[in-house]
Amino acid sequence: MRYIKLFIVVVLIVLLVSFTMANLQVVTVQLMTDRLAGLIGFNWSISLPLFMIMLIGVAIGLALGYIFEWLREHKHRRQASVSAREARKLEREVAKLKQEKHKDKDEILALLEEAR
């Protein structure tokens, strides 16, 4: 299993390096079109290699997907915490009832009955 994982990582690294080498040309990304920028008075732009722009886009997409998924699963995490809290409460109640049941008995007999 470890070798398969290593193989997949090596293949991904080779693909990433190949992608990087194939997209080294510098491109300029602008916030708005030239006409709209002329009306507003400014136009933010940045010049980066094409592979960086693509990788930044992928990273932003992954981050947004993670955030939206985390927000979507909020109700399930809340339900799990409520269930865990209820289970701890019931475990404490069972322990208390066992202790009350065996209060007047010999400790050894109480342990033997509890084991059954």
CORLIN-V423726 format. One record per pair of residues at least 24 apart in sequence whose C-alpha atoms are under 6 Angstrom apart, sorted by sequence separation. I is the first residue (numbers start at 0). J is the second residue. If there is no record, write none. Layout:
BEGIN
i->[I;I]
j->[J;J]
END
This chain:
BEGIN
i->[24;25;23;22;22;19]
j->[48;49;48;49;50;50]
END
